[in-house]
């Protein structure tokens, strides 16, 4: 079946460092892909999405490109801030609108 | 995109009791989804709820334990029945946003069973 694998955390970076969180997927066809963010004590917020191969999703300085050759959707940001500290989830849309999530990657940004 | 109001935001419950979680959407939506996030874990889909039909449960989840109601296109409830400490989790509802911007989530219900 379809699945999502994320790099394990926690990831600790200094402010203004470059961020990459790896996400790879296994799927039949080309499902929509998402990155969600969960700030401490809060629910999930959609960060960005891509619906087809080579699409680039972007929001708040974060970017991710749908790569069908490598079945990847890595999240990147050029310069992280302390306020970016959160748990990040990669997800794919399965049949019927159901989301399959990766295990989540905790990011901690130090000043 | 759709906005979901979920309540309660948190609760501490005695084992053997039940808790009903409510989600109200600010627009009419066809499908609503209920997820569970166990401590330190990812999200797992419990069931899909369509208005006017019984909910469809994922493997490992049963209606007797997690009954769901969907009385109209803007509202749904999930009940966690006969709770045990293993039910301590965050429960979230979700729906598809108009124009398919993505899937919107409620703020979650943090449940602790003692």
Interface residues (C-beta under 8 A of the other chain):
Chain A: X34 X36 X42 X43 X44 X45 X46 X49 X51 X89 X93 X96 X97 X98 X99 X101 X102 X103 X104
Chain B: X1 X6 X31 X33 X35 X41 X42 X43 X44 X45 X48 X58 X92 X94 X96 X97 X100 X101 X102 X103 X104 X105 X106 X107 X108
